[in-house]
């Protein structure tokens, strides 16, 4: 039962995340909502040393 629940949740997560290229970065829209009922979005930005993951300051701005 536990493994079935974990697998169903993992499949739901895979189906709900949305990815798109945006100005040289990748925008990730999650199915999770912030306190304003907006989808939480993250951005993966390439850097010289790899990449940076950011929410463009939204978490700090909402505190």
C-alpha positions in Angstrom: 0.0 0.0 0.0 2.8 2.5 0.9 4.7 1.9 -2.3 1.6 2.3 -4.4 0.9 5.6 -2.7 4.5 6.8 -3.2 4.4 5.8 -6.9 1.1 7.5 -7.5 2.3 10.7 -5.9 5.6 10.6 -7.9 3.6 10.1 -11.1 1.3 13.0 -10.2 4.3 15.2 -9.5 5.9 14.3 -12.9 2.7 15.2 -14.7 2.1 18.5 -12.9 5.5 20.2 -13.2 5.9 22.4 -16.3 9.2 23.4 -17.9 9.8 26.0 -20.5 12.8 27.9 -21.9 12.8 31.6 -21.0 15.5 34.0 -22.0 18.4 31.5 -21.7 17.0 30.0 -18.5 14.5 27.2 -17.7 11.3 28.2 -15.9 9.9 25.4 -13.7 6.3 25.9 -12.6 5.3 23.6 -9.8 1.9 22.4 -8.8 2.4 23.9 -5.3 0.8 27.2 -4.3 2.2 30.1 -2.4 0.3 32.2 0.2 -1.3 34.2 -2.7 -2.5 30.9 -4.4 0.0 31.4 -7.2 2.0 28.5 -8.5 5.5 28.5 -7.2 8.0 29.0 -10.0 11.7 28.4 -10.0 14.3 29.4 -12.6 17.4 27.4 -13.5 20.0 29.9 -14.9 23.3 28.7 -16.4 26.5 30.2 -14.9 30.2 29.8 -15.6 30.4 27.1 -12.8 27.2 25.2 -13.6 23.8 26.7 -12.8 21.9 28.7 -10.3 18.4 27.9 -9.0 16.4 30.9 -8.0 12.8 32.0 -7.4 13.7 35.5 -8.5 13.4 36.7 -4.8 9.7 35.8 -4.4 10.2 33.8 -1.2 12.0 36.6 0.6 9.7 39.3 -0.8 6.7 37.4 0.7 8.0 37.3 4.2 
